[in-house]
C-alpha cells in the first residue's frame, strides 16, 4: 500500500515507517550519554518528531480525525518532554541524575546499542496506528469512521487523565511530602500510568479499521502491548518504592487495601507478585 493521501506515490507504508525509525534512531542517540534518556527524553522527542514529519507530508490533505489524533500525540509528547526537562532542573533530582550518569557510563556499548535500537523500533510500533489510519482514512465508510473517532476520543481521555493526575500530584506534594490519595488518586493509585495506557490503547483502537494485513496487526499490537507491560512494570517499581517510604503509615496501609493499584473498579490491589516481562 502507498500513501496516496499523505505522501508521494513512490513512498510505501514500510518505507514511511522506515523513515520514522531513522528519525527515532537519530533522536535516541542522546541515550548514549545517559541511558535513561533512551526511554524518557528520547521517547517524548520521538513522538513529537513523528507528528511533525507526518504533518509535513500530509499538510495538503490532512483529515480532521487524523488531525485530532496527531494533535493529541503532539500534546502528549510535548507535555512529557516539558515535565522531564523541568524535573532535570530540580535540585532534589540531582542525586538521581548523578546516579543515572554513573550507571550509564558503566554499561557496555553493546547493551546501549540494543536499548537504542529496540526503543526506537518500539516507538515506531506505538505510533504505527496513525500511519495505517492515514493510509486508508479516505476509504473508510461511516461505521468505520465512527470507530476511528471513538479511538481518538479515548486517546484524548487518556491524555486528560494523565495530565490531571500529574497536576494533582504536584499540587499535593507542594503542600505535603506524604502519599497522595485525593482526586483521581482516590479512584486508582497510579492514575498517571492509567492515563498513559488509555492514551495508547485509544491510539491503537483508532487504527483498527485500517489494519489491512497481518503485518499491520503485528506492528500495532506489539506497540500497544509493550507500553501496557512497561506501565505495569513502572507501577510495580513505584509500588515497592512507596511501600518502603510509607509502609508504616496506617492510613497508607488502609489506602493500598481499598484503592485498586492501576485499573479502577477492578479489585486488584497490587502488582508486586505479577510477572511483567518489560520491567
HUPEFEN-V929440 format. One record per helix or strand. SS is the DSSP state (alpha for helix, beta for strand). FROM is the first residue (numbers start at 1). TO is the last residue. If there is no record, write none. Layout:
<<SS;FROM;TO> <SS;FROM;TO>>
This chain:
<<beta;2;2> <beta;12;12> <alpha;13;32> <alpha;35;38> <alpha;41;57> <alpha;64;89> <alpha;91;106> <alpha;109;139> <alpha;142;175> <alpha;183;186> <alpha;191;210> <alpha;214;246> <alpha;250;258>>
